[in-house]
Protein backbone atom coordinates (compact mmCIF):
# COMPACT_ATOMS: atom_id res chain seq x y z
CA UNK A 1 0.00 0.00 0.00
CA UNK A 2 1.14 3.56 -0.67
CA UNK A 3 2.48 5.64 2.21
CA UNK A 4 2.71 9.20 0.93
CA UNK A 5 2.68 12.64 2.55
CA UNK A 6 2.64 15.37 -0.13
CA UNK A 7 1.32 14.16 -3.46
CA UNK A 8 -0.62 15.67 -6.33
CA UNK A 9 -3.92 15.22 -4.46
CA UNK A 10 -2.77 17.73 -1.82
CA UNK A 11 -2.07 20.36 -4.50
CA UNK A 12 -5.52 19.70 -5.99
CA UNK A 13 -7.08 20.54 -2.63
CA UNK A 14 -6.38 24.23 -3.28
CA UNK A 15 -9.24 24.06 -5.81
CA UNK A 16 -11.59 23.23 -2.94
CA UNK A 17 -10.94 26.45 -1.02
CA UNK A 18 -13.96 28.22 -2.50
CA UNK A 19 -16.30 25.46 -1.37
CA UNK A 20 -15.19 25.72 2.26
CA UNK A 21 -14.26 29.40 2.55
CA UNK A 22 -16.36 31.94 4.44
CA UNK A 23 -18.48 29.77 6.69
CA UNK A 24 -15.80 27.10 6.76
CA UNK A 25 -16.50 24.19 9.07
CA UNK A 26 -14.79 20.95 9.97
CA UNK A 27 -17.76 19.09 8.48
CA UNK A 28 -17.12 20.70 5.09
CA UNK A 29 -13.43 19.85 5.24
CA UNK A 30 -14.36 16.29 6.17
CA UNK A 31 -16.71 16.23 3.18
CA UNK A 32 -13.93 17.27 0.81
CA UNK A 33 -11.58 14.59 2.13
CA UNK A 34 -14.35 11.98 2.09
CA UNK A 35 -14.98 12.76 -1.58
CA UNK A 36 -11.28 12.30 -2.31
CA UNK A 37 -11.48 8.85 -0.75
CA UNK A 38 -14.64 7.97 -2.69
CA UNK A 39 -13.02 9.09 -5.95
CA UNK A 40 -9.97 6.93 -5.30
CA UNK A 41 -7.56 9.85 -4.93
CA UNK A 42 -6.62 9.08 -1.33
CA UNK A 43 -5.04 5.67 -0.93
CA UNK A 44 -4.96 3.41 2.11
CA UNK A 45 -1.88 4.11 4.21
CA UNK A 46 -1.57 7.77 3.10
CA UNK A 47 -0.34 10.02 5.90
CA UNK A 48 -2.32 13.27 6.21
CA UNK A 49 -0.07 16.20 7.06
CA UNK A 50 -1.78 18.96 9.04
CA UNK A 51 0.67 21.50 7.66
CA UNK A 52 0.19 20.52 4.01
CA UNK A 53 -3.59 20.20 4.18
CA UNK A 54 -4.03 23.36 6.24
CA UNK A 55 -2.03 25.34 3.67
CA UNK A 56 -3.84 23.76 0.71
CA UNK A 57 -7.33 24.34 2.11
CA UNK A 58 -6.63 27.57 3.96
CA UNK A 59 -7.98 26.29 7.27
CA UNK A 60 -6.63 26.13 10.81
CA UNK A 61 -5.11 23.10 12.46
CA UNK A 62 -8.01 22.99 14.90
CA UNK A 63 -10.47 22.75 12.00
CA UNK A 64 -8.41 19.98 10.41
CA UNK A 65 -8.18 18.07 13.67
CA UNK A 66 -11.95 18.18 14.07
CA UNK A 67 -12.36 16.99 10.46
CA UNK A 68 -9.92 14.17 11.16
CA UNK A 69 -11.93 13.26 14.26
CA UNK A 70 -15.13 13.05 12.20
CA UNK A 71 -13.50 10.87 9.54
CA UNK A 72 -11.92 8.65 12.18
CA UNK A 73 -15.41 8.07 13.58
CA UNK A 74 -16.48 7.08 10.04
CA UNK A 75 -13.62 4.56 9.94
CA UNK A 76 -11.88 6.32 7.05
CA UNK A 77 -8.87 7.54 9.07
CA UNK A 78 -6.82 6.16 11.93
CA UNK A 79 -4.60 8.01 14.42
CA UNK A 80 -1.30 6.31 15.19
CA UNK A 81 0.37 7.47 18.37
CA UNK A 82 3.49 9.59 17.71
CA UNK A 83 3.13 8.97 13.95
CA UNK A 84 0.11 10.98 12.83
CA UNK A 85 -3.15 10.44 11.01
CA UNK A 86 -3.42 7.95 8.14
CA UNK A 87 -6.04 6.75 5.70
CA UNK A 88 -7.22 3.36 6.96
CA UNK A 89 -6.24 0.05 5.44
CA UNK A 90 -9.19 -2.32 5.69
CA UNK A 91 -9.17 -5.99 6.65
CA UNK A 92 -11.30 -8.98 5.67
CA UNK A 93 -13.72 -8.46 8.56
CA UNK A 94 -14.30 -4.87 7.37
CA UNK A 95 -15.18 -6.13 3.90
CA UNK A 96 -17.68 -8.64 5.24
CA UNK A 97 -19.32 -6.01 7.41
CA UNK A 98 -19.50 -3.48 4.56
CA UNK A 99 -21.17 -5.95 2.23
CA UNK A 100 -23.58 -7.03 4.94
CA UNK A 101 -24.70 -3.42 5.30
CA UNK A 102 -24.91 -2.93 1.56
CA UNK A 103 -27.04 -6.04 0.95
CA UNK A 104 -29.63 -4.85 3.44
CA UNK A 105 -29.74 -1.20 2.36
CA UNK A 106 -29.24 -1.40 -1.40
CA UNK A 107 -31.44 -4.42 -2.10
CA UNK A 108 -34.21 -2.93 0.03
CA UNK A 109 -33.88 0.38 -1.83
CA UNK A 110 -34.25 -1.39 -5.16
CA UNK A 111 -37.43 -3.09 -3.97
CA UNK A 112 -38.87 0.36 -3.17
CA UNK A 113 -38.12 1.73 -6.64
CA UNK A 114 -41.81 2.13 -7.49
CA UNK A 115 -42.05 4.75 -4.70
CA UNK A 116 -38.74 6.46 -5.56
CA UNK A 117 -38.67 10.27 -5.50
CA UNK A 118 -38.72 12.21 -8.76
CA UNK A 119 -35.44 11.98 -10.64
CA UNK A 120 -34.05 9.11 -8.57
CA UNK A 121 -34.27 6.52 -11.36
CA UNK A 122 -32.66 8.95 -13.78
CA UNK A 123 -29.70 9.30 -11.41
CA UNK A 124 -29.21 5.52 -11.50
CA UNK A 125 -29.12 5.58 -15.29
CA UNK A 126 -26.81 8.62 -15.36
CA UNK A 127 -24.30 6.78 -13.15
CA UNK A 128 -24.40 3.75 -15.47
CA UNK A 129 -23.75 5.99 -18.48
CA UNK A 130 -20.94 7.76 -16.58
CA UNK A 131 -19.20 4.41 -16.04
CA UNK A 132 -19.65 3.33 -19.64
CA UNK A 133 -18.23 6.64 -20.91
CA UNK A 134 -15.19 6.30 -18.62
CA UNK A 135 -14.63 2.75 -19.86
CA UNK A 136 -14.59 3.96 -23.47
CA UNK A 137 -11.74 6.30 -22.43
CA UNK A 138 -10.03 3.41 -20.61
CA UNK A 139 -10.21 5.56 -17.46
CA UNK A 140 -10.60 2.66 -15.04
CA UNK A 141 -10.23 4.61 -11.78
CA UNK A 142 -13.08 6.83 -13.08
CA UNK A 143 -15.10 3.69 -13.76
CA UNK A 144 -14.63 2.84 -10.09
CA UNK A 145 -15.88 6.30 -9.09
CA UNK A 146 -18.90 5.97 -11.38
CA UNK A 147 -19.62 2.64 -9.72
CA UNK A 148 -19.74 4.40 -6.35
CA UNK A 149 -22.17 6.93 -7.85
CA UNK A 150 -24.31 4.05 -9.14
CA UNK A 151 -24.62 2.46 -5.71
CA UNK A 152 -25.26 5.83 -4.06
CA UNK A 153 -28.04 6.40 -6.59
CA UNK A 154 -29.55 3.01 -5.76
CA UNK A 155 -29.77 4.01 -2.09
CA UNK A 156 -31.35 7.27 -3.28
CA UNK A 157 -34.34 5.27 -4.52
CA UNK A 158 -35.42 4.93 -0.88
CA UNK A 159 -35.85 8.70 -0.56
CA UNK A 160 -34.18 8.86 2.85
CA UNK A 161 -31.68 11.57 3.77
CA UNK A 162 -30.38 9.42 6.63
CA UNK A 163 -29.78 6.43 4.36
CA UNK A 164 -28.10 8.70 1.79
CA UNK A 165 -25.72 10.01 4.46
CA UNK A 166 -24.95 6.54 5.81
CA UNK A 167 -24.35 5.20 2.30
CA UNK A 168 -21.94 8.03 1.44
CA UNK A 169 -19.81 7.06 4.46
CA UNK A 170 -19.98 3.33 3.75
CA UNK A 171 -19.18 3.73 0.04
CA UNK A 172 -16.17 5.92 0.83
CA UNK A 173 -14.92 3.15 3.12
CA UNK A 174 -15.71 0.62 0.39
CA UNK A 175 -13.53 2.49 -2.10
CA UNK A 176 -10.54 1.95 0.17
CA UNK A 177 -10.92 -1.80 -0.34
CA UNK A 178 -10.87 -1.52 -4.14
CA UNK A 179 -7.21 -0.49 -4.06
CA UNK A 180 -6.27 -4.05 -3.14
CA UNK A 181 -7.15 -5.13 -6.69
CA UNK A 182 -3.93 -5.14 -8.72
CA UNK A 183 -5.79 -4.89 -12.05
CA UNK A 184 -8.59 -2.30 -11.76
CA UNK A 185 -9.82 -2.91 -15.31
CA UNK A 186 -10.22 -6.64 -14.73
CA UNK A 187 -12.17 -5.93 -11.54
CA UNK A 188 -14.40 -3.06 -12.68
CA UNK A 189 -15.11 -3.96 -16.30
CA UNK A 190 -17.37 -6.94 -15.60
CA UNK A 191 -19.58 -4.87 -13.31
CA UNK A 192 -20.36 -2.33 -16.04
CA UNK A 193 -22.64 -4.87 -17.72
CA UNK A 194 -24.13 -5.81 -14.35
CA UNK A 195 -24.91 -2.16 -13.59
CA UNK A 196 -26.56 -1.76 -16.99
CA UNK A 197 -28.59 -4.96 -16.45
CA UNK A 198 -29.85 -3.80 -13.04
CA UNK A 199 -30.71 -0.39 -14.46
CA UNK A 200 -32.66 -1.93 -17.35
CA UNK A 201 -34.60 -4.15 -14.94
CA UNK A 202 -35.53 -1.08 -12.90
CA UNK A 203 -36.78 0.84 -15.92
CA UNK A 204 -38.80 -2.23 -16.94
CA UNK A 205 -40.50 -2.18 -13.53
CA UNK A 206 -38.85 -5.44 -12.45
CA UNK A 207 -37.55 -4.24 -9.10
CA UNK A 208 -37.57 -7.64 -7.39
CA UNK A 209 -35.42 -9.12 -10.16
CA UNK A 210 -33.09 -6.12 -9.92
CA UNK A 211 -32.69 -6.71 -6.17
CA UNK A 212 -31.92 -10.41 -6.72
CA UNK A 213 -29.35 -9.52 -9.41
CA UNK A 214 -27.71 -7.01 -7.09
CA UNK A 215 -27.51 -9.52 -4.26
CA UNK A 216 -25.64 -11.99 -6.52
CA UNK A 217 -23.41 -9.13 -7.71
CA UNK A 218 -22.52 -8.11 -4.15
CA UNK A 219 -21.81 -11.72 -3.20
CA UNK A 220 -19.33 -12.04 -6.08
CA UNK A 221 -17.63 -8.70 -5.39
CA UNK A 222 -17.20 -9.60 -1.73
CA UNK A 223 -15.69 -12.97 -2.68
CA UNK A 224 -13.18 -11.33 -5.04
CA UNK A 225 -12.10 -8.71 -2.53
CA UNK A 226 -11.76 -11.16 0.35
CA UNK A 227 -9.60 -13.41 -1.85
CA UNK A 228 -7.42 -10.45 -2.86
CA UNK A 229 -7.01 -9.27 0.73
CA UNK A 230 -6.17 -12.78 1.90
CA UNK A 231 -3.55 -13.14 -0.83
CA UNK A 232 -2.18 -9.65 -0.11
CA UNK A 233 -1.92 -10.40 3.59
C-alpha angles and dihedrals in degrees: 000000000000119000106191135155110186113022136148091279090065091054090049089057089075086073088063095060094095092055093055102030123107103019091028115175136178088244091060092048089049089051092054092050092044089054090052089055092047091050092052095246095118113060129206111269095028112144114226112218114209090206095051096043094043091053093045095049098032094234134128126260090246090057091049093048091053090048089050089050091053093049092046088056087052089053093243096111135035129201115222115199113252090356106072139234121325138182106257125255109215128222134212093269089055091054093051092049093047093052092046089057093045095051091055098043103035099041091047090049091053091052089055093052093114088065095042118137120256113287095013095110091047090056090056091053092045090055091051091051090047090057094046091050091050090050091054087057090046087238096148098171086054089051087057091051091049088052089057089051089051093054092044088053091051090056087048089066088075091063094223122137090199093053090046090054094046091048093051089056094044094046091050088054089046091056089060089063094053091068089072089071108095093201109044093182093055090050101043102035097071092053093058090074090044091053091050091048093051091047092051091050090052093051089048089056093247097130096153091055089047090053092049091049091050092050091055089046093052091047091055095045091050091050092051094048095046090051091049093048092048091051091045092050 
